């Protein structure tokens, strides 16, 4: 009886021990899984936080870029608006100048329209821009001048230009007169003895969309390889018209320019009647810089 009781007790203890081991193992496994799940959850939390921060950073960066771009666009828009206002102001000044020239006797509508369109302020030193649309000559490089607007308009009117005519200008200077001729719809050839003026005028004219045929050379020689010309315009004053220029005139064409010394010149129109015959008419007193031979770099 005692042996049976002892055996039963031993079996019971062993069973309890086995059950306890199973429970402990199960609990350990659960804890381990819990820890792993906790770590995974922590990683997911960190990842979400990182993603959130990255998203905030990205949004912040995008916002900064957007603000910068918006600012640049705003500045660009403001600059364009200022340029537009300046251009409108200058256009109004050119229109006022054309009206003043009309009151002084310029009656060729095409000449006046050209004066309204050409931005004279771009052909002079910026420091003199306040005087750009005054009816007065202004200094340019090499001791030369941009002619008084009335003089430019008066000479152009005397030429009586027709669209498509071939015109030779002696003395490109600033390029303003060449621009007026381009606006008149003629084929322009212009020669300048000073290389600096030739280069500056070419750059200014091309930027404005004018593309006359410009040359650095001696105005006394003209451009015989492109002759004959329908009209020739002198923007500097020789004492007498060079014979070579007269020979480059087409029969029926004419030359307009100031003739005389430093104390004053007469605006002169010389029309070619035939191979050897020319007719001269005078059109008032003017003062121009003297026309010089040769070239200068």
C-alpha positions as a Markdown table, in Angstrom:
| # | Residue | x | y | z |
|---|---|---|---|---|
| 1 | Unk | 0.0 | 0.0 | 0.0 |
| 2 | Unk | 2.8 | 2.4 | 0.9 |
| 3 | Unk | 4.6 | 1.4 | -2.3 |
| 4 | Unk | 1.6 | 2.2 | -4.5 |
| 5 | Unk | 1.1 | 5.6 | -2.7 |
| 6 | Unk | 4.8 | 6.5 | -3.2 |
| 7 | Unk | 4.7 | 5.5 | -6.9 |
| 8 | Unk | 1.5 | 7.5 | -7.5 |
| 9 | Unk | 3.1 | 10.5 | -5.8 |
| 10 | Unk | 6.3 | 10.2 | -7.9 |
| 11 | Unk | 4.2 | 10.1 | -11.1 |
| 12 | Unk | 2.2 | 13.1 | -10.0 |
| 13 | Unk | 5.3 | 15.1 | -9.3 |
| 14 | Unk | 6.8 | 14.2 | -12.7 |
| 15 | Unk | 3.6 | 15.1 | -14.5 |
| 16 | Unk | 3.5 | 18.4 | -12.7 |
| 17 | Unk | 7.1 | 19.1 | -13.6 |
| 18 | Unk | 6.5 | 18.3 | -17.3 |
| 19 | Unk | 3.5 | 20.6 | -17.4 |
| 20 | Unk | 5.5 | 23.3 | -15.7 |
| 21 | Unk | 8.2 | 23.0 | -18.3 |
| 22 | Unk | 5.8 | 23.2 | -21.2 |
| 23 | Unk | 4.2 | 26.3 | -19.6 |
| 24 | Unk | 7.6 | 28.0 | -19.1 |
| 25 | Unk | 8.6 | 27.2 | -22.7 |
| 26 | Unk | 5.4 | 28.6 | -24.0 |
| 27 | Unk | 5.8 | 31.8 | -21.9 |
| 28 | Unk | 9.4 | 32.3 | -23.0 |
| 29 | Unk | 8.4 | 31.9 | -26.7 |
| 30 | Unk | 5.6 | 34.4 | -26.3 |
| 31 | Unk | 8.0 | 36.9 | -24.6 |
| 32 | Unk | 10.5 | 36.4 | -27.3 |
| 33 | Unk | 7.9 | 37.0 | -30.0 |
| 34 | Unk | 6.7 | 40.0 | -28.0 |
| 35 | Unk | 10.1 | 41.4 | -27.9 |
| 36 | Unk | 10.6 | 40.8 | -31.7 |
| 37 | Unk | 7.2 | 42.3 | -32.4 |
| 38 | Unk | 8.1 | 45.3 | -30.1 |
| 39 | Unk | 11.3 | 45.8 | -32.0 |
| 40 | Unk | 9.5 | 45.6 | -35.3 |
| 41 | Unk | 6.8 | 48.0 | -34.1 |
| 42 | Unk | 9.6 | 50.3 | -32.9 |
| 43 | Unk | 11.3 | 50.1 | -36.3 |
| 44 | Unk | 8.0 | 50.9 | -38.0 |
| 45 | Unk | 7.4 | 53.8 | -35.7 |
| 46 | Unk | 10.9 | 55.2 | -36.4 |
| 47 | Unk | 10.4 | 54.6 | -40.1 |
| 48 | Unk | 7.1 | 56.4 | -40.1 |
| 49 | Unk | 8.7 | 59.2 | -38.1 |
| 50 | Unk | 11.6 | 59.3 | -40.6 |
| 51 | Unk | 9.2 | 59.3 | -43.5 |
| 52 | Unk | 7.1 | 62.0 | -41.9 |
| 53 | Unk | 10.2 | 64.1 | -41.3 |
| 54 | Unk | 11.5 | 63.4 | -44.8 |
| 55 | Unk | 8.1 | 64.4 | -46.2 |
| 56 | Unk | 8.2 | 67.6 | -44.1 |
| 57 | Unk | 11.7 | 68.3 | -45.4 |
| 58 | Unk | 10.7 | 67.6 | -49.0 |
| 59 | Unk | 7.7 | 69.8 | -48.6 |
| 60 | Unk | 9.8 | 72.5 | -47.0 |
| 61 | Unk | 12.4 | 72.2 | -49.8 |
| 62 | Unk | 9.7 | 72.3 | -52.4 |
| 63 | Unk | 8.1 | 75.3 | -50.7 |
| 64 | Unk | 11.4 | 77.1 | -50.6 |
| 65 | Unk | 12.1 | 76.3 | -54.2 |
| 66 | Unk | 8.5 | 77.4 | -55.1 |
| 67 | Unk | 9.0 | 80.7 | -53.1 |
| 68 | Unk | 12.3 | 81.3 | -54.8 |
| 69 | Unk | 10.9 | 80.6 | -58.3 |
| 70 | Unk | 7.9 | 82.7 | -57.5 |
| 71 | Unk | 10.2 | 85.5 | -56.3 |
| 72 | Unk | 12.3 | 85.3 | -59.5 |
| 73 | Unk | 9.2 | 85.3 | -61.6 |
| 74 | Unk | 7.9 | 88.3 | -59.7 |
| 75 | Unk | 11.2 | 90.1 | -60.1 |
| 76 | Unk | 11.3 | 89.3 | -63.8 |
| 77 | Unk | 7.7 | 90.4 | -64.2 |
| 78 | Unk | 8.4 | 93.7 | -62.4 |
| 79 | Unk | 11.5 | 94.3 | -64.6 |
| 80 | Unk | 9.5 | 93.6 | -67.7 |
| 81 | Unk | 6.8 | 96.0 | -66.5 |
| 82 | Unk | 9.5 | 98.7 | -65.8 |
| 83 | Unk | 11.0 | 98.1 | -69.2 |
| 84 | Unk | 7.5 | 98.4 | -70.8 |
| 85 | Unk | 6.9 | 101.7 | -68.9 |
| 86 | Unk | 10.3 | 103.0 | -70.0 |
| 87 | Unk | 9.7 | 102.0 | -73.6 |
| 88 | Unk | 6.2 | 103.6 | -73.6 |
| 89 | Unk | 7.7 | 106.8 | -72.2 |
| 90 | Unk | 10.4 | 106.8 | -74.8 |
| 91 | Unk | 7.9 | 106.1 | -77.6 |
| 92 | Unk | 5.9 | 109.1 | -76.4 |
| 93 | Unk | 9.1 | 111.2 | -76.5 |
| 94 | Unk | 9.8 | 110.1 | -80.0 |
| 95 | Unk | 6.2 | 110.9 | -81.0 |
| 96 | Unk | 6.5 | 114.4 | -79.4 |
| 97 | Unk | 9.8 | 114.9 | -81.4 |
| 98 | Unk | 8.1 | 114.0 | -84.6 |
| 99 | Unk | 5.3 | 116.5 | -83.9 |
| 100 | Unk | 7.9 | 119.2 | -83.2 |
| 101 | Unk | 9.7 | 118.4 | -86.5 |
| 102 | Unk | 6.3 | 118.7 | -88.3 |
| 103 | Unk | 5.9 | 122.2 | -86.8 |
| 104 | Unk | 9.3 | 123.1 | -88.1 |
| 105 | Unk | 8.5 | 122.2 | -91.7 |
| 106 | Unk | 9.0 | 118.4 | -92.1 |
| 107 | Unk | 5.9 | 117.3 | -94.0 |
| 108 | Unk | 6.9 | 113.9 | -95.4 |
| 109 | Unk | 4.7 | 111.5 | -93.4 |
| 110 | Unk | 7.0 | 108.5 | -94.0 |
| 111 | Unk | 10.0 | 110.4 | -92.6 |
| 112 | Unk | 8.0 | 111.5 | -89.5 |
| 113 | Unk | 6.8 | 107.9 | -89.0 |
| 114 | Unk | 10.4 | 106.7 | -89.1 |
| 115 | Unk | 11.4 | 109.3 | -86.5 |
| 116 | Unk | 8.6 | 108.0 | -84.2 |
| 117 | Unk | 9.9 | 104.4 | -84.5 |
| 118 | Unk | 13.6 | 104.7 | -84.1 |
| 119 | Unk | 14.8 | 104.9 | -80.5 |
| 120 | Unk | 17.4 | 107.7 | -80.7 |
| 121 | Unk | 18.4 | 107.2 | -77.0 |
| 122 | Unk | 20.1 | 103.9 | -77.9 |
| 123 | Unk | 22.5 | 105.6 | -80.4 |
| 124 | Unk | 24.0 | 107.9 | -77.8 |
| 125 | Unk | 25.9 | 107.7 | -74.5 |
| 126 | Unk | 23.6 | 106.7 | -71.7 |
| 127 | Unk | 24.7 | 109.8 | -69.7 |
| 128 | Unk | 23.1 | 111.9 | -72.4 |
| 129 | Unk | 19.8 | 110.0 | -72.6 |
| 130 | Unk | 17.9 | 112.9 | -71.0 |
| 131 | Unk | 18.6 | 114.9 | -74.2 |
| 132 | Unk | 17.9 | 112.0 | -76.7 |
| 133 | Unk | 14.6 | 113.5 | -77.9 |
| 134 | Unk | 15.6 | 117.1 | -77.9 |
| 135 | Unk | 16.1 | 118.7 | -81.3 |
| 136 | Unk | 19.8 | 119.1 | -80.9 |
| 137 | Unk | 23.1 | 117.4 | -82.0 |
| 138 | Unk | 24.9 | 115.4 | -79.4 |
| 139 | Unk | 28.5 | 114.2 | -79.2 |
| 140 | Unk | 29.6 | 110.7 | -79.9 |
| 141 | Unk | 33.0 | 109.0 | -80.0 |
| 142 | Unk | 35.9 | 110.2 | -82.1 |
| 143 | Unk | 34.9 | 113.8 | -81.9 |
| 144 | Unk | 31.9 | 113.2 | -84.1 |
| 145 | Unk | 28.2 | 114.0 | -83.5 |
| 146 | Unk | 24.8 | 112.5 | -83.9 |
| 147 | Unk | 23.0 | 115.1 | -86.1 |
| 148 | Unk | 20.1 | 117.2 | -84.9 |
| 149 | Unk | 16.9 | 115.3 | -85.6 |
| 150 | Unk | 15.6 | 118.2 | -87.7 |
| 151 | Unk | 18.7 | 117.9 | -89.9 |
| 152 | Unk | 18.3 | 114.1 | -90.2 |
| 153 | Unk | 14.7 | 114.5 | -91.2 |
| 154 | Unk | 15.4 | 117.4 | -93.5 |
| 155 | Unk | 18.1 | 115.5 | -95.5 |
| 156 | Unk | 16.0 | 112.4 | -95.6 |
| 157 | Unk | 13.0 | 114.4 | -97.0 |
| 158 | Unk | 15.2 | 115.9 | -99.7 |
| 159 | Unk | 16.2 | 112.4 | -100.8 |
| 160 | Unk | 12.5 | 111.7 | -101.7 |
| 161 | Unk | 13.1 | 108.0 | -101.1 |
| 162 | Unk | 11.0 | 105.3 | -102.7 |
| 163 | Unk | 10.9 | 101.8 | -101.3 |
| 164 | Unk | 13.5 | 99.5 | -102.7 |
| 165 | Unk | 15.9 | 102.2 | -103.9 |
| 166 | Unk | 19.6 | 101.7 | -103.3 |
| 167 | Unk | 21.1 | 104.4 | -101.1 |
| 168 | Unk | 24.7 | 105.1 | -100.2 |
| 169 | Unk | 25.3 | 106.9 | -96.9 |
| 170 | Unk | 28.8 | 108.5 | -96.4 |
| 171 | Unk | 29.5 | 108.6 | -92.7 |
| 172 | Unk | 27.6 | 106.0 | -90.6 |
| 173 | Unk | 28.5 | 107.7 | -87.3 |
| 174 | Unk | 26.2 | 106.5 | -84.6 |
| 175 | Unk | 24.0 | 104.6 | -87.0 |
| 176 | Unk | 20.8 | 106.7 | -86.3 |
| 177 | Unk | 20.5 | 108.0 | -89.8 |
| 178 | Unk | 21.0 | 104.5 | -91.2 |
| 179 | Unk | 18.1 | 103.3 | -89.0 |
| 180 | Unk | 15.9 | 106.1 | -90.4 |
| 181 | Unk | 16.8 | 105.0 | -93.9 |
| 182 | Unk | 16.0 | 101.4 | -93.1 |
| 183 | Unk | 12.6 | 102.4 | -91.8 |
| 184 | Unk | 12.0 | 104.1 | -95.1 |
| 185 | Unk | 12.2 | 100.7 | -96.8 |
| 186 | Unk | 15.3 | 101.3 | -98.9 |
| 187 | Unk | 18.4 | 99.2 | -99.5 |
| 188 | Unk | 21.1 | 100.9 | -97.3 |
| 189 | Unk | 24.8 | 100.9 | -97.9 |
| 190 | Unk | 26.8 | 102.9 | -95.4 |
| 191 | Unk | 30.5 | 103.6 | -95.0 |
| 192 | Unk | 32.4 | 104.9 | -91.9 |
| 193 | Unk | 36.1 | 105.9 | -91.7 |
| 194 | Unk | 36.4 | 105.2 | -87.9 |
| 195 | Unk | 36.5 | 101.5 | -87.1 |
| 196 | Unk | 35.2 | 102.1 | -83.6 |
| 197 | Unk | 32.1 | 103.9 | -84.9 |
| 198 | Unk | 31.6 | 101.3 | -87.6 |
| 199 | Unk | 31.6 | 98.5 | -85.0 |
| 200 | Unk | 29.4 | 100.3 | -82.4 |
| 201 | Unk | 26.8 | 101.3 | -85.1 |
| 202 | Unk | 26.7 | 97.8 | -86.4 |
| 203 | Unk | 26.1 | 96.3 | -83.0 |
| 204 | Unk | 23.4 | 98.8 | -82.2 |
| 205 | Unk | 21.6 | 98.5 | -85.5 |
| 206 | Unk | 21.6 | 94.7 | -85.5 |
| 207 | Unk | 20.3 | 94.5 | -81.9 |
| 208 | Unk | 17.4 | 96.7 | -83.0 |
| 209 | Unk | 16.7 | 94.4 | -86.0 |
| 210 | Unk | 18.2 | 96.7 | -88.7 |
| 211 | Unk | 20.7 | 95.1 | -91.1 |
| 212 | Unk | 22.1 | 97.7 | -93.5 |
| 213 | Unk | 25.2 | 96.9 | -95.5 |
| 214 | Unk | 27.9 | 98.6 | -93.4 |
| 215 | Unk | 31.6 | 99.1 | -94.4 |
| 216 | Unk | 34.7 | 100.5 | -92.7 |
| 217 | Unk | 36.4 | 102.5 | -95.4 |
| 218 | Unk | 37.1 | 105.9 | -97.0 |
| 219 | Unk | 34.0 | 107.9 | -97.8 |
| 220 | Unk | 35.8 | 109.8 | -100.6 |
| 221 | Unk | 36.1 | 106.5 | -102.5 |
| 222 | Unk | 32.5 | 105.4 | -102.0 |
| 223 | Unk | 31.6 | 101.9 | -102.9 |
| 224 | Unk | 32.1 | 101.5 | -106.7 |
| 225 | Unk | 31.7 | 97.8 | -106.5 |
| 226 | Unk | 28.0 | 98.3 | -105.5 |
| 227 | Unk | 27.3 | 101.3 | -107.7 |
| 228 | Unk | 25.2 | 102.8 | -109.2 |
| 229 | Unk | 23.1 | 104.2 | -106.4 |
| 230 | Unk | 19.7 | 105.8 | -106.7 |
| 231 | Unk | 20.6 | 108.3 | -104.0 |
| 232 | Unk | 23.7 | 109.3 | -102.0 |
| 233 | Unk | 23.6 | 111.0 | -98.6 |
| 234 | Unk | 26.6 | 112.9 | -97.0 |
| 235 | Unk | 26.5 | 113.2 | -93.2 |
| 236 | Unk | 29.8 | 115.2 | -93.1 |
| 237 | Unk | 30.8 | 118.2 | -95.1 |
| 238 | Unk | 33.4 | 118.2 | -97.9 |
| 239 | Unk | 34.3 | 121.5 | -99.5 |
| 240 | Unk | 33.4 | 120.0 | -102.8 |
| 241 | Unk | 31.7 | 116.8 | -103.7 |
| 242 | Unk | 34.3 | 114.1 | -104.6 |
| 243 | Unk | 34.0 | 113.3 | -108.3 |
| 244 | Unk | 34.1 | 109.5 | -107.6 |
| 245 | Unk | 30.8 | 109.8 | -105.7 |
| 246 | Unk | 29.1 | 111.7 | -108.5 |
| 247 | Unk | 30.1 | 108.9 | -110.9 |
| 248 | Unk | 28.5 | 106.3 | -108.6 |
| 249 | Unk | 25.1 | 108.1 | -109.0 |
| 250 | Unk | 22.6 | 106.5 | -111.3 |
| 251 | Unk | 21.3 | 108.8 | -114.1 |
| 252 | Unk | 18.1 | 110.3 | -112.7 |
| 253 | Unk | 19.4 | 109.9 | -109.1 |
| 254 | Unk | 20.8 | 112.6 | -106.8 |
| 255 | Unk | 23.1 | 113.3 | -103.9 |
| 256 | Unk | 22.2 | 115.3 | -100.8 |
| 257 | Unk | 24.8 | 116.8 | -98.5 |
| 258 | Unk | 26.4 | 119.8 | -96.9 |
| 259 | Unk | 29.1 | 121.5 | -98.9 |
| 260 | Unk | 31.5 | 124.1 | -97.5 |
| 261 | Unk | 34.2 | 124.9 | -94.9 |
| 262 | Unk | 34.2 | 124.9 | -91.1 |
| 263 | Unk | 32.4 | 128.2 | -90.8 |
| 264 | Unk | 29.3 | 126.8 | -92.3 |
| 265 | Unk | 27.9 | 124.9 | -95.2 |
| 266 | Unk | 25.0 | 124.9 | -97.7 |
| 267 | Unk | 22.7 | 121.9 | -97.9 |
| 268 | Unk | 23.1 | 120.9 | -101.5 |
| 269 | Unk | 21.2 | 118.6 | -103.8 |
| 270 | Unk | 23.0 | 117.5 | -106.9 |
| 271 | Unk | 20.9 | 115.6 | -109.5 |
| 272 | Unk | 22.5 | 113.6 | -112.3 |
| 273 | Unk | 20.8 | 114.5 | -115.5 |
| 274 | Unk | 23.1 | 112.5 | -117.9 |
| 275 | Unk | 26.5 | 110.9 | -118.0 |
| 276 | Unk | 28.2 | 114.3 | -117.8 |
| 277 | Unk | 25.5 | 116.7 | -116.8 |
| 278 | Unk | 24.5 | 117.5 | -113.2 |
| 279 | Unk | 22.1 | 120.1 | -111.7 |
| 280 | Unk | 22.7 | 121.7 | -108.3 |
| 281 | Unk | 20.2 | 123.4 | -106.0 |
| 282 | Unk | 20.8 | 124.9 | -102.5 |
| 283 | Unk | 18.6 | 124.3 | -99.5 |
| 284 | Unk | 19.8 | 126.4 | -96.5 |
| 285 | Unk | 22.7 | 126.9 | -94.1 |
| 286 | Unk | 23.9 | 124.1 | -91.8 |
| 287 | Unk | 27.0 | 123.2 | -89.8 |
| 288 | Unk | 28.5 | 119.7 | -90.0 |
| 289 | Unk | 31.8 | 118.1 | -89.0 |
| 290 | Unk | 34.2 | 118.2 | -91.9 |
| 291 | Unk | 34.4 | 115.1 | -94.2 |
| 292 | Unk | 37.9 | 113.6 | -93.9 |
| 293 | Unk | 39.8 | 111.3 | -96.3 |
| 294 | Unk | 41.3 | 107.9 | -95.3 |
| 295 | Unk | 40.4 | 105.5 | -92.5 |
| 296 | Unk | 41.3 | 105.3 | -88.8 |
| 297 | Unk | 41.3 | 102.2 | -86.6 |
